[in-house]
């Protein structure tokens, strides 16, 4: 009996102390203890990457420098969508490889004296014999050429496009790397490839435009320029800069093109 009374007295004392010390009863104390503490917010300053292609400008956030040849250049924002960025990257690498092969072929045929890149394909259309490094391969026919090219390209592209890994579609390796170059510094090789490929794409475009103007190959144009730089250059070319040579509008390329572009001329 005495022990029970002592226990009740102790509980009553504890309740009184709780009210006086914490300004409330024990239920309020428990509720406060269960309430989580306020979380402190921390501000983080994200520093934008400087665009290497144009110092002093910011690179887009989606171009973080992780891709080979990423210099922060995308003024039109074409790579905002990650799926489109991956597609553009793959297309650029494949086009770069084609153009590196193309510019090599354009120069080699003319250097070897076989003919310029404009004339050589016409042999196939005119039914002449096909020559390869001085060897006569017989009459060249359009259908047979397309069949061989379609077969070779179809097998290679089929194997490449069949890869599930996006990285493997761009850099297949295996049978596509007989020299084992991927076993070295692959990141460095990727950067060199895309740099040379971009230069080749610009070069092929330039050769196309130059040949459309002069009707000659790049080697002949270069020889003419270094032989007489003041006569054979872009400033004296009537088609490239027609406003310097207004007489060019009377005949030739501009005489046919200008009325189409500017009706009423």
PAKOL-133482 format. One line per 3 residues: number of its first residue (from 1); for each residue z, y, x of N, C-alpha, C, O, CB. Coordinates in steps of 0.1 Angstrom, whole numbers. Each point is the difference from the previous one (the first is absolute). Last residue first. Glycine has a CB too. Layout:
<nodes>
NUM = Z:Y:X:Z:Y:X:Z:Y:X:Z:Y:X:Z:Y:X  ... $
</nodes>
This chain:
<nodes>
265 = -1138:396:149:-4:5:13:-15:-2:3:-5:4:10:28:-9:-2  1:-11:-47:-5:13:-1:-4:6:13:-6:11:0:20:-8:-20  23:-41:17:-11:2:-8:-4:14:-1:8:9:-1:-1:-29:-12 $
262 = 19:-8:49:1:13:-5:-12:3:-9:-10:5:5:24:3:15  -9:-51:0:14:4:0:2:14:-7:10:2:-7:-7:-15:28  -47:-5:-17:8:-10:-8:15:5:0:6:-2:-11:-22:-17:18 $
259 = -15:44:18:-3:2:-14:8:-10:-9:4:3:-11:-26:5:17  26:-12:43:6:13:-6:-3:1:-15:9:4:-7:-11:6:29  -16:-46:6:14:-2:-5:5:12:-7:7:-1:-10:-3:-14:29 $
256 = -48:13:1:1:-10:-11:14:-1:-6:1:-2:-11:-19:-11:23  8:42:25:-9:4:-11:0:-10:-12:-2:4:-11:-13:6:29  41:-18:22:6:10:-9:-10:4:-11:5:4:-11:9:4:30 $
253 = -29:-39:14:11:-5:-7:5:10:-10:2:-4:-12:4:-10:32  -54:26:-4:9:-11:4:12:-3:-9:-2:1:-12:-5:6:35  -15:43:-23:-6:-14:1:11:-10:4:11:4:4:-33:7:3 $
250 = 31:36:-16:-14:-1:-5:-6:-13:1:-10:-3:-6:9:26:14  46:-9:6:-1:-2:-14:-14:-2:-5:-2:-4:-11:23:17:9  -9:-2:48:2:-15:-4:-2:-2:-14:-3:-11:-4:18:8:24 $
247 = -13:46:1:-13:-5:-2:0:-15:-4:-10:-6:-4:1:23:20  48:9:-4:-4:0:-14:-14:-5:-3:-3:-4:-11:18:24:9  24:-25:40:-14:-2:0:-6:0:-15:-3:-10:-5:4:-3:27 $
244 = 45:19:-14:-5:6:12:-15:-1:1:-6:9:7:28:-16:4  0:-12:-48:1:15:-1:-4:7:13:-3:12:1:21:-15:-18  -16:-46:12:-12:7:-5:1:15:-1:-11:6:1:7:-27:-14 $
241 = 26:-21:39:5:14:-2:-12:8:-6:-6:8:8:24:-10:10  -24:-45:-12:14:1:1:6:14:-4:10:1:-7:-11:-19:25  -46:11:-14:5:-7:-12:15:1:0:6:2:-11:-25:-18:11 $
238 = -7:34:36:-3:7:-12:7:-6:-12:3:7:-10:-25:0:20  37:-5:42:-5:-10:-10:-2:6:-13:10:5:-6:1:-24:19  8:39:27:-14:2:-1:-6:-10:-10:-13:-1:-2:12:9:25 $
235 = 48:-7:-14:-4:13:-4:-15:2:-2:-4:9:-7:24:-1:19  0:-49:3:2:2:-14:-4:14:-4:-4:2:-12:22:-19:12  -43:-3:42:14:1:-3:1:3:-15:-10:2:-7:17:5:30 $
232 = -45:-7:17:4:-11:-9:15:0:-2:8:-6:7:-27:-8:2  2:49:18:-11:-2:-10:3:-11:-10:-2:2:-12:-14:5:29  45:5:19:-2:12:-7:-11:-1:-10:-1:9:-9:9:4:28 $
229 = 4:-49:11:11:3:-9:-3:12:-9:4:1:-11:12:-11:27  -45:-26:12:-2:14:-3:10:5:-11:-3:1:-11:-21:-3:17  28:-41:14:-12:4:8:-2:15:-2:-4:7:9:-6:-30:-11 $
226 = 44:0:-22:4:2:14:-12:5:9:2:6:10:16:-23:-13  -27:7:-43:10:11:1:4:2:15:0:12:4:9:-18:-27  -38:-30:12:-7:13:-3:10:12:2:-4:10:5:-12:-22:-21 $
223 = 33:-32:19:-8:3:11:-7:13:-1:-1:8:10:-2:-32:-7  28:9:-40:9:4:11:-8:3:13:3:10:7:15:-24:-16  -41:-2:-29:5:13:-3:9:5:12:-1:12:4:0:-17:-29 $
220 = -15:-39:27:-11:9:2:4:15:-3:-4:9:7:-12:-27:-14  47:-17:-2:-2:1:15:-11:10:3:1:8:9:6:-32:-7  4:14:-48:10:9:7:-2:1:15:2:10:6:14:-17:-23 $
217 = -59:-1:-16:13:-7:2:10:9:8:-5:10:5:-6:-32:-6  -29:42:-32:2:-8:12:14:-6:1:8:4:-8:-25:11:19  -1:16:-45:-8:-12:0:0:-8:12:-8:-9:2:-6:21:-17 $
214 = 38:31:0:-10:-1:12:-10:-11:-1:-10:0:6:27:11:8  17:-3:-49:-5:13:4:-11:-1:10:-11:6:-2:33:4:-3  2:-48:-9:-7:5:-12:-6:13:3:-11:4:-6:27:-15:-8 $
211 = 11:-8:47:-13:-7:-1:-8:4:-12:-12:1:0:22:-21:11  34:37:-5:-9:5:11:-14:-7:-1:-10:7:2:30:-4:12  14:-16:-44:-4:13:-3:-10:5:11:-10:7:-4:32:-2:-8 $
208 = -3:-47:18:-8:0:-12:-5:14:-3:-12:1:-2:26:-20:-7  16:14:45:-13:-6:3:-9:0:-12:-12:3:1:23:-17:17  33:28:-24:-7:10:7:-14:-5:4:-10:7:-1:31:1:10 $
205 = 9:-38:-30:-4:11:-10:-9:10:8:-10:5:-6:31:-9:-8  -2:-29:40:-10:-5:-8:-5:10:-10:-12:1:-2:22:-24:5  27:35:23:-12:-1:8:-12:-5:-8:-11:5:1:25:-9:20 $
202 = 29:6:-40:-5:13:1:-14:0:8:-9:7:-3:33:2:3  0:-49:-3:-5:3:-14:-6:14:1:-10:3:-7:28:-17:-4  2:-2:50:-13:-7:-2:-5:4:-14:-12:2:-2:19:-21:16 $
199 = 36:34:-1:-10:7:7:-14:-6:-2:-10:7:-1:27:-2:18  19:-26:-37:-2:13:-6:-11:8:7:-8:7:-6:32:-7:-2  -10:-41:28:-8:-2:-13:-3:13:-7:-11:2:-5:22:-24:3 $
196 = 17:21:41:-15:-2:3:-8:-2:-12:-12:5:-1:19:-15:22  39:14:-28:-5:12:6:-15:-1:3:-8:9:-3:31:-4:13  0:-43:-26:-3:10:-11:-5:13:6:-8:7:-7:26:-18:-7 $
193 = -7:-23:45:-11:-4:-9:-3:10:-10:-11:4:-2:17:-28:6  32:29:25:-13:3:7:-12:-3:-9:-10:7:0:21:-13:22  32:-4:-39:-2:14:1:-13:4:7:-8:8:-4:33:-5:5 $
190 = -12:-49:-3:-3:6:-14:-3:14:0:-9:5:-6:23:-22:-4  1:-3:50:-14:-4:-3:-4:5:-14:-12:5:-2:13:-25:17  44:25:-2:-9:9:8:-14:-3:-3:-8:10:0:25:-9:18 $
187 = 14:-30:-38:1:14:-5:-9:10:7:-6:9:-6:29:-15:-1  -19:-39:23:-9:1:-12:1:14:-6:-10:5:-5:13:-29:1  5:1:52:6:11:-7:-9:4:-12:-9:8:1:20:1:20 $
184 = -19:-58:-5:5:11:8:7:11:-8:7:-4:-10:-25:0:26  -5:-34:-34:12:-5:6:6:11:9:11:-2:5:-20:-22:-6  -33:27:-23:12:3:-9:13:-4:7:11:3:-5:-26:-5:-15 $
181 = -29:-7:38:5:13:3:12:4:-8:8:9:4:-32:-3:1  -6:-48:2:14:0:0:6:14:3:11:1:5:-11:-24:2  -47:5:-13:5:5:13:15:1:1:5:4:11:-27:8:-8 $
178 = -1:-24:-44:-3:-10:10:5:3:14:3:-8:8:-23:2:-21  27:21:-38:5:6:13:-2:-11:11:10:-5:6:7:19:-19  -28:-22:-33:-5:14:2:5:7:12:-2:11:3:0:-10:-28 $
175 = 17:-44:11:-14:-2:3:-6:14:2:-11:1:7:10:-22:-20  50:28:12:-5:-14:-1:-15:0:5:-3:3:12:19:-8:-31  1:51:-2:4:-9:11:-7:-13:-1:-10:-2:-7:32:14:8 $
172 = -21:30:-32:1:-14:-3:6:-8:11:8:-9:-2:-27:12:-13  21:47:-3:1:-5:13:1:-16:-1:11:-5:2:-1:27:8  -17:2:-49:-5:10:9:0:-5:14:-10:2:7:19:15:-22 $
169 = 8:-44:-20:-14:4:-4:-6:10:9:-12:1:2:18:-6:-26  39:-9:29:-9:-10:5:-14:3:-4:-9:-5:6:28:-12:-7  16:44:-16:-2:3:15:-9:-10:6:-8:3:9:31:5:-8 $
166 = -11:-13:-47:-9:12:2:-2:3:15:-11:4:4:19:5:-25  2:-58:0:8:10:7:-10:12:2:-10:-2:7:26:-15:4  -33:-23:-29:10:6:-10:7:12:6:4:9:-7:-2:-32:-3 $
163 = -53:4:21:13:0:5:10:7:-10:-4:11:-5:-5:-10:29  -40:-6:-28:8:-10:-6:15:0:5:8:-7:-5:-29:-6:3  -15:42:19:5:4:-13:9:-10:-7:8:4:-9:-29:10:7 $
160 = 0:-25:44:9:11:1:6:5:-13:12:2:-1:-26:5:21  -18:-42:-19:12:-4:6:10:11:2:12:-2:-2:-25:-15:14  -29:27:-30:7:-9:-9:13:-4:6:10:-1:-7:-32:-7:-2 $
157 = -8:33:35:8:9:-10:7:-9:-10:11:4:-4:-28:14:7  -10:-40:29:11:8:7:8:8:-10:12:0:1:-26:1:20  -23:-26:-37:10:-9:5:12:8:6:11:-3:-3:-29:-15:7 $
154 = -20:43:-19:8:-6:-11:11:-10:5:11:1:-6:-32:1:-8  -10:18:45:10:10:-5:9:-6:-12:12:3:-1:-28:15:8  -19:-44:11:9:3:11:11:9:-5:12:-2:2:-29:-1:15 $
151 = -18:-7:-47:8:-12:3:10:3:10:12:-4:-2:-32:-10:-3  -10:48:-6:9:-3:-11:8:-11:3:12:0:-4:-28:9:-11  -17:1:46:11:10:0:10:-2:-11:12:1:2:-28:15:8 $
148 = -23:-43:-9:9:-3:12:12:10:0:11:-5:3:-32:-4:10  -11:16:-46:6:-13:-3:10:-3:12:11:-4:-2:-31:-4:-11  -8:46:15:11:2:-9:7:-13:-2:13:1:-2:-26:17:-9 $
145 = -25:-21:37:10:9:7:12:2:-9:12:-2:4:-30:13:9  -19:-33:-31:7:-9:10:11:8:7:11:-5:3:-32:-9:0  -7:37:-33:8:-9:-7:8:-9:9:12:-3:-2:-28:3:-16 $
142 = -15:32:36:11:6:-7:10:-10:-6:12:0:2:-26:21:-6  -17:-31:47:-2:1:-14:13:5:-6:11:-4:4:-28:-15:-4  -12:13:50:13:4:-6:-3:2:-15:-9:7:-4:18:3:25 $
139 = -34:-41:19:-1:10:-10:13:2:-7:7:-9:-4:-31:3:0  30:-13:52:-10:-3:-10:0:11:-11:8:10:1:-5:-34:3  23:24:37:6:-10:-10:-10:-3:-11:4:-6:-10:19:15:15 $
136 = -22:9:49:-8:1:-12:6:-11:-10:-1:-12:3:-20:21:9  46:19:30:-5:-13:-5:-6:2:-14:5:6:-9:13:-18:22  4:48:12:-13:-4:7:-5:-14:-5:-11:-3:4:19:16:15 $
133 = 32:6:-39:2:0:15:-12:-5:7:1:-8:10:23:5:-13  -35:-2:-42:14:1:2:3:-2:15:-2:-11:6:7:2:-29  -47:18:-18:4:-2:14:15:2:2:6:9:-6:-29:0:13 $
130 = -17:-22:-47:13:5:3:4:-3:14:-1:-11:5:8:7:-29  -57:14:0:9:-10:5:14:7:3:1:11:4:-21:-24:6  -9:34:-50:-1:-3:14:10:-10:5:9:-4:-7:-18:27:10 $
127 = 2:-2:-49:-4:-14:4:-3:-3:14:-7:-9:4:-3:9:-26  27:41:-3:-14:-1:3:-5:-14:4:-12:-1:3:13:25:4  45:-14:-16:-7:4:-12:-15:-1:2:-7:-3:-10:26:18:4 $
124 = 9:-23:43:2:-11:-10:-8:3:-13:-6:-9:-6:29:5:16  -23:36:25:-8:-12:4:2:-11:-10:-10:-7:-3:13:13:27  22:34:-27:-13:1:-7:-9:-12:4:-9:-4:-7:11:29:6 $
121 = 42:-16:22:0:-7:-13:-13:0:-8:-2:-9:-8:26:15:7  -22:18:43:2:-14:2:1:-7:-14:-6:-11:-1:18:15:23  -15:45:-17:-13:-8:1:3:-15:0:-8:-7:-6:-2:26:18 $
118 = 46:12:-13:-8:3:-12:-12:-9:0:-4:-6:-10:11:30:10  23:-23:37:6:-7:-12:-8:2:-13:2:-8:-9:21:10:21  -49:1:36:13:6:-6:4:-7:-13:-8:-8:-5:2:30:15 $
115 = -19:-47:32:-3:9:-11:13:6:-5:11:-5:2:-32:-7:-8  17:-16:45:-6:-8:-11:-5:9:-11:-10:-4:-7:26:-15:12  7:29:38:-14:3:-2:-6:-8:-11:-13:-1:0:12:6:24 $
112 = 48:-1:-8:-8:-11:6:-15:1:-2:-7:-8:5:27:-6:-10  11:47:-13:2:-1:15:-8:-11:6:-6:2:11:29:7:-14  -23:-5:-44:-7:11:6:1:0:15:-10:3:7:13:10:-28 $
109 = 21:-45:-4:-14:-2:-2:-9:11:7:-10:-3:5:15:-9:-27  43:16:22:-5:-11:9:-15:-2:-2:-7:-1:10:29:-10:-11  3:43:-27:-2:4:14:-7:-10:9:-9:3:8:29:11:-10 $
106 = -8:-24:-43:-9:12:0:-4:4:14:-11:4:3:21:3:-25  23:-41:15:-14:-5:-2:-10:12:0:-11:-2:6:20:-17:-19  37:29:17:-4:-7:12:-15:-5:-2:-7:0:10:31:-7:-6 $
103 = -4:28:-40:-3:10:10:-4:-7:13:-9:5:7:24:11:-17  -1:-44:-26:-12:7:-3:-4:10:11:-12:0:4:17:-2:-28  36:-22:26:-12:-9:2:-13:8:-2:-9:-2:8:23:-18:-15 $
100 = 25:42:-3:0:-2:14:-12:-9:4:-6:2:11:31:1:-10  -17:5:-46:-6:11:6:0:-1:15:-9:5:7:16:9:-26  14:-47:-7:-15:0:-3:-6:11:8:-11:-2:5:14:-8:-28 $
97 = 43:9:24:-5:-11:8:-16:-1:-2:-7:-2:10:29:-11:-12  3:44:-24:0:4:14:-6:-11:9:-8:3:9:28:11:-14  -14:-22:-41:-11:9:2:-1:4:15:-11:2:5:13:6:-29 $
94 = 35:-34:11:-13:-8:-1:-12:9:3:-9:-4:7:20:-12:-23  32:37:15:-2:-9:11:-13:-8:0:-6:-1:10:31:-1:-9  -14:29:-38:-3:8:12:-2:-9:12:-9:3:8:22:16:-18 $
91 = 0:-38:-31:-14:4:-1:-4:8:13:-11:-1:5:12:1:-30  44:-13:19:-8:-12:2:-15:4:1:-7:-4:9:24:-11:-20  14:48:-1:2:-4:14:-9:-11:4:-6:0:10:30:7:-12 $
88 = -23:8:-43:-7:10:9:1:-5:15:-9:1:7:14:18:-24  20:-43:-15:-14:-3:-2:-9:10:9:-9:-5:7:13:-2:-30  43:13:22:-3:-13:6:-15:-3:-1:-6:-6:10:29:-3:-15 $
85 = -8:46:-17:2:3:14:-4:-13:8:-7:1:10:25:16:-14  -16:-19:-43:-12:7:4:1:2:15:-11:-1:7:8:12:-29  41:-29:3:-11:-9:-2:-13:6:5:-8:-7:7:20:-4:-26 $
82 = 27:39:17:0:-10:11:-11:-11:0:-5:-4:10:30:8:-10  -27:48:-17:2:-13:-6:0:-11:11:-10:-1:7:-1:8:-29  2:36:35:13:1:-6:4:-14:-7:11:-4:1:-15:29:-5 $
79 = -37:-8:31:8:-12:3:14:0:-7:9:-7:5:-21:6:17  -22:36:-25:-6:-12:-5:9:-12:3:-2:-11:-7:-21:21:11  25:42:3:10:-9:-6:-5:-13:-5:5:-5:-10:7:25:4 $
76 = -34:18:31:-2:-2:-14:10:-9:-7:-1:-2:-12:-23:5:17  25:7:42:1:13:-7:-2:-2:-15:4:9:-8:-12:3:28  21:-42:22:-4:-3:-13:1:12:-9:8:1:-9:0:-25:12 $
73 = 7:7:49:-11:7:-6:-4:-6:-13:-5:-11:-1:-3:16:24  42:-18:14:4:9:-11:-11:8:-7:3:10:-6:18:-8:18  -25:-36:22:3:13:6:4:10:-11:-1:12:2:-16:-17:17 $
70 = 9:-51:-8:5:9:-10:4:13:7:10:1:7:-2:-20:-21  -26:-24:34:-8:12:-2:4:10:-11:-8:8:-4:-10:-23:12  39:-32:-13:-8:4:12:-9:11:-3:-7:0:-10:8:-23:18 $
67 = 45:19:-35:-13:-6:0:-8:4:12:2:11:5:-2:-10:-30  44:16:15:1:-14:3:-14:-7:1:-1:-11:6:23:11:-18  -8:48:1:-4:-4:14:1:-14:3:-3:-4:12:11:25:-6 $
64 = -2:2:-49:12:1:9:-3:-4:14:10:-1:8:4:-4:-28  -35:19:-29:-6:-3:13:11:3:10:2:11:6:-25:-4:-13  33:1:-38:-5:-14:0:-7:-3:13:-3:-12:2:1:13:-26 $
61 = 18:43:16:11:-9:1:-4:-14:1:7:-9:6:7:25:-19  -46:24:31:5:-5:-13:11:-11:2:0:-7:10:-23:12:-20  18:33:48:-7:-12:-4:5:-5:-14:12:2:-3:-16:-9:27 $
58 = 5:59:-3:8:-12:-3:-10:-12:-5:-9:3:-7:29:12:1  -29:28:43:-1:-4:-15:8:-13:-2:2:-8:10:-25:19:-12  18:8:45:5:11:-8:0:-3:-15:5:8:-8:-12:8:26 $
55 = -29:-39:15:14:4:3:4:12:-8:-7:10:-2:4:-19:25  -33:-28:-32:0:14:-1:14:5:2:8:1:-9:-27:-1:-7  8:-46:21:-14:5:0:0:16:-1:-10:6:4:3:-27:-15 $
52 = 48:-5:10:-6:1:13:-14:6:0:-4:6:10:18:-26:-3  29:29:-41:-13:-6:0:-7:1:14:-3:11:4:1:-6:-29  56:-7:13:-11:9:4:-13:-7:1:-1:-11:6:17:25:6 $
49 = 26:-28:-44:-7:-3:12:-10:10:3:-8:4:-9:12:-29:6  43:34:-25:-14:-5:-1:-6:-2:14:3:7:9:-5:5:-32  55:-16:8:-10:9:8:-14:-6:-1:-2:-12:3:21:18:13 $
46 = 28:-7:-47:-11:-8:5:-10:9:7:-5:10:-6:9:-26:-13  51:18:7:-12:8:2:-11:-9:6:2:-5:11:12:26:-7  32:-29:-37:-8:-5:12:-12:9:1:-8:2:-10:16:-26:8 $
43 = 44:25:-22:-13:5:0:-7:-4:13:5:2:11:1:17:-25  36:-40:-16:-4:4:13:-14:4:0:-9:-8:-5:26:-7:15  28:8:-46:-14:0:2:-3:6:14:6:10:5:-10:-7:-30 $
40 = 49:-30:4:-5:12:6:-15:-1:3:-5:-10:5:27:13:6  10:-25:-51:-9:-4:12:-5:13:6:-6:9:-7:0:-31:-3  54:11:-19:-13:7:0:-8:-3:13:5:0:11:5:19:-25 $
37 = 25:-55:-5:0:13:7:-14:6:-1:-10:-7:0:29:-1:15  -1:-26:-53:-5:0:13:0:14:6:-2:10:-7:-12:-29:1  50:-2:-30:-12:9:1:-5:1:14:7:3:9:2:10:-29 $
34 = 31:-37:8:-12:-8:-2:-13:9:1:-11:-6:1:25:-10:-15  30:35:18:-2:-9:11:-13:-8:-1:-7:-3:10:31:1:-7  -10:29:-39:-4:8:11:-3:-8:13:-10:2:7:23:17:-16 $
31 = 5:-40:-29:-13:5:-3:-6:8:11:-12:-1:4:18:1:-28  39:-14:27:-9:-12:2:-15:5:-3:-9:-5:8:27:-11:-14  16:47:-3:-1:-3:15:-10:-11:3:-8:1:9:32:7:-7 $
28 = -14:2:-47:-9:11:6:-1:-3:15:-11:2:6:18:15:-24  22:-44:-5:-13:-3:-4:-10:10:6:-11:-4:4:20:-6:-25  38:15:27:-6:-10:10:-15:-3:-5:-8:-4:9:31:-5:-4 $
25 = -6:57:-20:6:-13:0:-7:-10:10:-10:4:6:18:0:-30  -5:50:33:-5:-9:-10:7:-13:0:9:-2:9:-31:14:-9  26:22:35:-4:8:-12:-5:-8:-12:-7:6:-8:2:13:23 $
22 = 23:-32:30:-15:0:-2:-4:8:-13:-12:0:-3:11:-22:16  48:17:2:-8:1:12:-15:2:-2:-6:8:7:23:-22:4  14:7:-48:4:13:7:-9:2:13:-4:11:3:27:-13:-12 $
19 = -28:-37:-18:-3:12:-8:2:12:8:-8:10:-1:14:-22:-20  7:-29:40:-15:1:-1:-4:12:-8:-9:7:4:8:-32:-3  47:15:2:-5:5:13:-15:1:0:-5:10:5:24:-21:6 $
16 = 2:-8:-49:3:14:1:-5:6:13:-5:11:0:25:-15:-13  -26:-42:6:-8:8:-9:3:15:1:-10:8:0:9:-28:-15  28:-10:39:-13:0:6:-10:9:-8:-8:7:5:12:-30:5 $
13 = 39:14:-26:1:9:11:-14:2:6:-4:11:3:28:-17:1  -18:-27:-37:0:13:-6:0:11:10:-6:11:-1:19:-20:-18  -11:-36:33:-13:3:-5:0:14:-6:-10:8:1:6:-32:-6 $
10 = 45:8:20:-9:2:12:-14:4:-5:-6:9:5:19:-25:9  20:3:-46:3:13:6:-9:4:11:-4:11:1:28:-15:-8  -28:-39:-12:-5:10:-9:3:14:5:-9:9:-1:13:-25:-18 $
7 = 14:-20:43:-15:0:1:-6:10:-9:-9:7:4:9:-31:2  47:16:-8:-4:7:13:-15:1:2:-5:10:5:26:-19:5  -3:-15:-47:2:14:-2:-4:8:13:-6:11:-1:24:-16:-15 $
4 = -20:-42:17:-10:5:-8:1:15:-2:-10:8:0:9:-30:-12  35:0:35:-12:0:8:-12:6:-8:-8:8:5:16:-28:9  34:12:-34:1:11:9:-13:2:8:-4:11:2:29:-14:-1 $
1 = -22:-35:-29:0:12:-8:0:12:9:-8:10:-2:20:-22:-16 $
</nodes>
